[in-house]
Amino acid sequence: MLRQLKRTGIRVPAGFATTAQAYWDFVQANDLRGQISAALEALQRGRVSLAEAGQRIRNAFYRAEFPSEIADTIAQAYRDLAEQTGRKDPDVAVRSSATAEDLPEASFAGQQETFLNIRGERALLDACRRCFASLFTDRAIIYRENHGFDHLRVALSIGVQRMVRSDRAGAGIMFSIDTETGFPDVVLIDANWGLGETVVQGTVDPDAYAVFKPLLKQEAYRPIIDKTIGRKAEKVIYAEAGETRTVDCAPEERSHYVLADDEILALARWAAEIENHYGRPMDMEWAKDGDTNELFIVQARPETVQSRKEAGSLKSYTLRRKGRRLIEGLSIGDAIAAGKVCKLKSADEIDRFEPDGILVTPMTDPDWVPIMKKAAAIVTDHGGRTSHAAIVSRELGVPAVVGTGRATEVLADGSEVTVSCAEGDTGFVYEGIADYDVKDVQIEEIPETATKVMFNLANPARRCAGGGCPPMASVWRAWSSSSAISFASIRWPWCAGRNWRTRRRATASKS
């Protein structure tokens, strides 16, 4: 990615990577293949638990030593990076990439570990060793089992990048496709202060921005079509002793956007270029350096949910009778589900969860996937549309309401509720089991009409709905390419009657 994207003017932190062959050489030099096979066989025969098998394999990696050739090569590359950056022992991020990690058919989101603010050759080698070991976290083992990957045919490459000082600015995630509807002509960006882990893990409610891609190349327009300020309660920064720590965001940080409009547009242009380069919708991580005010792309991989959907049919959910509204948040998906609430604080409580229950928890990370697969719906206190809970819920086809703020306080354990994601960008949890209808609509059976298409965007939450269907997508593109269009003259409905200082909604405007 470094060489390819730099040619286009996209900034990527300097760094280097180990090869998958280096992983295999490490495994062979320490006779790890036999130990891995033995632990996995014991797991399959039921002689040990998943936790015991995973820990046994990881401990074998922790005890292993790097072959001298690999250790020397990594150390020399680190010295070269130090010379390039002008710093002795530069702080680096150590990221993993499994050989199957970024294939379109599987997201592998968060299955392996990332280590931040690593300094010195010894610490770097230790982080690389831990990176190799993370190929056998409990969640990674389960994920490969569920997707049919052979554990002994999956290798791991390690990317070592100069740390971007986003602990002094901000970072986040962006997608080059609408993650809810599959509409291809928007870029979605989530942002929080500090390092990007809070956005990835869903521990905060981030700022959210949306940009209309077709107008990005027209300098006369600034096509930011939506801005929402998040609560941003906490951030991750450097720790004095190395690596990182979590602190509360200051009041002024919570009340201000992380990114200026020019920065939003710059990231959106990069997202469009990266998508064009790879030829598919992309899931990217970005960071802003607080020392230089420069933006960087630190990771890019294919989006794995909406881009794989076939536009053969649509499911439409309609509530007929509902109980008292208990709580609301961001809706993920467009389905409705009902069941009994099961409140869990830790993924270790998996034995308490009944299949088809409503999972209610502060947040999720990859350790929660086995529980999420059993849930009829998911409700979290924290997280945005690009958080782990949101990404995995989409992949599983499970409706979720994230970023509710206090679901774990409001919803009673064992109570019956209905989770609705069928009412726009806001999801709701209702008391009791509601009546609702599900209708399958075959797109090929929708008749074509001679009706002139007019627009009345009454609900901004549905502005991209149907964008994955050929008729709707073509209408959007025809509308945006009209030479008569003037963004400044459009009354965008989500601006009507809103207080800009409190709601902070933005429109696309002409420069």
N, C-alpha and C positions, 0 to 999 in steps of 0.2 A: 504493500500500500504506500509506503514512504516514497519510493522512487516514482511510482505511477502518478500519485496525486500532486507531488511537488511540481511536476511539469505544468499543471493546470493552475498553479498559484495558490492551491489549498495548503495551509500550514499544518504540518504533522510534526510532532516532537522528534528530535533526533534520537536515534537508538539503533539497536541491532536485535537479531533473533537467532535462537538456536533452531536446528532442524529436527524433524521427526526422527531422523536417523540417530541423532545424539541421544534421544530418549531410549531408543532400542539398544544402543551401545551401553548406556547406563544400566539398563535392565539386565543385559547379558553379563556385564562385568561383575555384577553383584548377585548373579544367579537368582533373580527375582521372579522369573517366569514360573518356576516350580512352586514358589511360595504363594504366588497369586492364584495359581490353579488349585492348590490344596485348600486354600481358604474359601474359594468360591465353590468348590465341590462340597466342602463341609456345610456351607450355607444351603446349597441346593438339596442336600440330604437331610436338612433340618437339625444337624448336630450343633450348629452355632447360630446365633441371631445375626441379623444384618449388621447391627452395631459392632458385634464382636468380630465378624469377618472383615468389615471395613477397617477397624482399628488395627487388626493383625497385619493387614496389607500395608497400611500407612506407616506403621511402626517399622516394617521391613525397609521401606524407603528412607525413613528418618535415620536408620542405622547405616545406610549405604553410603559409599564414598564415590566421588566422581573419578572416572578414569583421568589420569594426569593430562592427557591430550585435550580432553573437553574442558577441564578446569582451567588449564593454561589459556585456551582459546577464549573462554568467557572473560577471564581476567584481563587479557590483552585488549579485547573489545571494549571493556569498561575503561581501561586506561586511555584508549583512543577517544572514547566519548568524553573523558575528563579533559583531554587536550583540546577537543573540538569546542567544548563549552567554556573552557578557561577556568575550570573549578577542580580542585583536588577533591576526590571522593564525592562526585555529584550525586544528588538525591535522585533516585529513579523509581519508576513503577515497574513491577514485574507481573506481566499478564500471561495468561494461559490461552492456548488455542488448540483444542483437540482436532485430530485429523478429520473427524466427522462433525466438528462443532458448528461450522457455518454452512452446512449443506441446506438447501431450501426445505427439505422435508422434516427437519428437526431444528428447534431453536437452540437447545443446549444452554439457554439463558441462565447464567450464574452457576452452572454445574461444577466448574473448577474455580480455584481461588485466584484472587489478585492481591498483591502485596504492595503497599504504597510507602513512599518516603524511606526507601532502603538506601543505606550509605555504606560504602566500603566493600572491598572484594570479598571478605569473609561473610559479611551479612548478605551480599548478593548471592553467593553460592548456596548459602543456607536457604534463602528465599526460593532459589531455583529448585532445590531439593524438595521443599514444601510444595512447590508448584507441581512437580512430578507426582508427589504423593496425593495431591488433591484430585488426581484422575480417579481415585478410589474413595472419595467421600461417599457416605451412605446414599445421598441423593443422586450422585453420578452413577452409582451401581444400579439403582432402581431405574433410572432413566434409560440406561442402555438395555437393561432387561426388557423394559416395556416397548422399546423401539427396535428390538431385534439386533442390536449391535453386539458383535463378538468382543468381549472385554480384552482379549489378547490380540485383537487386530486394530485396536484404537490406540494411536500414539499421541504425543503431546509436544507441541512446539511452544517455546517461551519467547515472548516479546519483552525486551527491556527498553524502556523509553525514559528520556529525561523528564523529570516531574515538571508539570506545568503548575505554577504557584496559584492554583485556583482557590487555595485556602484563603488567599487575600482578595479573591474576587468571587467567581461563581462557576458552576458547571452543570451539566445535565445531559439529557437525551433528546434526540430528534428522529422523526420518521419522515420518509419522503412519500407517504401515503396516509390517507385517513385511516387510522387503526380501527375505527368502529364500523365504517360503512364500506371501506375499500375504494372510496373515491380517490383517483390517482393524481389529481391536480392540486393537492395541498401539501404543505410541509407543516408538521406539528412539532413544536419545541417545548420542552419542559425545563425549568431552571430553578436552582436554589443556590444560596450563598455557600461558599466552601467547596470541598471536594465533591465529586459527583456521586459518591456512594449512597447518600441519603435519597437521591432521586431514583437510582437503580433499585435500591432495596425497598423503597416506598415508605420510609420512616417519616417523611414530611409531606405536606400538601404544597407542591411547588407552583411557581408562576407557570402559566400556559399561554402559548402564542400559536396562532395559525396564519399561514401565508399562502396566497393563491399563486401557484407556480407559473401559469402561462404568461403572467404579466411581469415576471422578474427580469426579463431581458429588455423591457421597455423602461428606460430611465425616467420617463415622465411620470411614472406611477410608483407608489409605495404600497404594494398590495398586502398590507397586514390587515387581515379581515377579522381577527379576534385577539384580544388580550385580556387575561384574567389574572389578578394578583392572588397569590397563594398565601397561606398562613405562615409557612416557613418558620416553624418553631425552633429548629435546631440545625446545626451545620457541623461538618467534620473538618478539622484543621490539623496542622502538624502538631505532634507531641514533642516536647523538649528532648525526651530521651530517645526519640526515633519513632517511626511509624506514625499513628494518628490518634486523635481523641475527639470526642463529641462534646460540643458546648451549645448553650442557648444562643439563638440569634438575638441581636440587639433590637429594641423596639423600632428604631429607624430603618433597620434592614427589613423587618417584617412588613413595613408600610410602603416600601419602595420596590419597584421592579428591579430584577437582577440585570436585565439587558435593556440597552437603549434601542430605539427603532432601527438605527443604522446597523447595529450588531445583529438584530433579528434578521434583517434582510441579507446581511453578509452570510450568516449561517444557512439561511434558506437557499441562497444561490449555490453554496457549496453542496448542500444536500442534493440539489437538482443535478449538479455536475457529477457527483459521486454515483447517483442513480444512473445517469447516462453512461458513465464509464463501465459500470458492472452490468448494465442492461436489465436491471430488476429493481423493485422497490427495496430500500435499504433502512436498516436500524442502526443508528450512529450514536456515539458518545462524543461530547465536545467539552472543552474547558477554556476558561479565560484566565490568562496570566495577570495577576494583580500587580506585578512589578512593571510589566511592559504594556499592559492593556491589550495584548494580542490574543486573538482567538485561535484555537487549535482543534483539529479532529484527532481524537485519541483511539477511536475504534470504529469499525464499520463491518456490518455483516448483513446478509439478506433478511428482510422481513419474512416471517414464516407462516403467517396466518391468513391475512386478507389477500395477499398476492397469490395464494394457492386455491382460493375459492373459485368454483365454477359458477357462472351466472346462469344456472339452469332453473333454479326456483328460489322463491323468497318465502319465508315464514312470517306471518303477521299475527301478533298477539294483541288481544283486546280484553281489557278488564271489564267485567259486567257488574260485579258487586264487590266492594272492598270495605275493609274495616277502617278503624281509626289510623291515621298516619302516625307512625312512631318516630321515624328518622329519615333523613335523606342524605345523598352524597352524589358522586359522579357515577353515572351508569356505564357499565361495561357490557357490551352485547345489547340485544334488543328482545330478550326473552323474559318470561315470567316463570317463577318457581315457588313452591310452597312446601313447608315442612316444619319440623321442630328445631328450635335454636339449640346449638351446642357451642357454648363459649369455651374457648381454649386459650391458654396463655403461651403454651409451648407445643412444638411439634412432637415432643416426647409423650404427649397425652393422647396419642393416636388410638390407643385401645378404648378410650372413652367415646370416640366418635362413631355414631351409627350411620350406615350408608343412607344416602338421600336426605341427610340432615342439612340444616342451614349453618354453615361454619361462620362463627363470629369471633374475630380476633383483632388485636391491635394492628398487626401487619403480617405479611408473609415473606418468607425467603425460600430458596430452593428446598430446604428441609421439609417444607410443608406440602410439597407436591403429592406425596402418597395420600394425604388427607383430602387435598383439593380434588383429587380424582374421584373421591367417594361422595363429594358434596353435591346437593341439588342447586345450591347457590352459596355465594360467599359475600360477607359483609366485613369491612375493615374500618378501623378508626382513622388510619393514615394512608397516604399514597395518592398518586395522580394517575393519569391515563397511560403513562409509560412505566409505571411501577411493576415490580415482579408480580404482584397479585393480578394486575390488569392483563399483563402479557400472557401469563399462564392460563388465566380464565378464558381468554379469547381462544387460545390454542385448544383447550379442553371443551369449548362450547358451553361453558357454565356461566350463567348470568352472575354479575358481581356489582356491588355498590361499594365504592372505595372512598376514602377521605371523608367519612361521616363525622369525624371528630369525637364522638362519644357513644358509638354503638355498643361497646362493651359495658357501658354504664346503663344505657336505656333498655336494652333488650334482655329479658329475663331468660335464664337458662331453662330449657325444656318447654318454653312457650311456643305456640303455633303462630307462624307469621307467613306473610306472602311478600316475596321480593320481586319488584317490578322494574325492569329496565326497558319497558316498552313505551315510555312517555317522554322521550327526548333525551337530552344530555344529562338530566337529573334523574337519578334512580331513587326509588322509594321503598320503604319497608312498612307494610301495613299489618295491623293486628288481625289475627285469625287467618283461616284458609279462604281466600277469595275465589269467586267464580270468574273464569276467564276462558276465552275462545282462542284456538290456534287454527289458522287458515294457511294452507299451502297454495302459493300462486306460481303457476308455471309461466315463466317469462315468454316462452315461445308461443303461448296461447293468448298473450295480450294483443288485441287487434291494433293495427296501425290506423291512425285517423288523419283526416285532412285539416284538423283543427289547428289554427295558428297558435303556437305556444306563447303564452304570456307568463310573466313572473310576478308572484306576490310572496316574497320570502317572509311569511308571517312568523315563522319559528326558526330562529337562528340555530337551534340545536339540531334541526333537520336539514341544514343548508346543503349537506353533502349526501343526504339519504338518497339511495337509488343511483348514486354516482358510479357504482360498479356495473350498472346495466347499460348496454350499448346505447339505447335511446336517450337516457338521461345524460350520459357522459358526452354524447355528441352535442346535445343542447347546450351544456355548460361551455364547451369549447367554442361553439358558434357564437354564443353570447359574449364570451371574453374576447373574441377576435374581431368583434364589430368595431369598425373605425369610428362609429358614432358614439361609442360608449364613453362616458365620463364618470369615473368613480366619485369625483367630488360632488356630482349632481344627484347621486343615488341616496335616497333616504333609507339607510340600513336599519331594519326594524329593531335590532337589539340596542340601538342608540336612543330610540324614542322614549322620552320620559325617564331616562336614566340619569343619575347623578354621577358624573364622570369622576369626581374626587373620591367617592366611596366605592363605586362599582368598578371603575377603571376599565371600561370597555373601549376598544379602539376600532376605527374603521380604516378601510383602505382609502387612500386619498391620493390626489394628484399633487406632485411637487410644485 
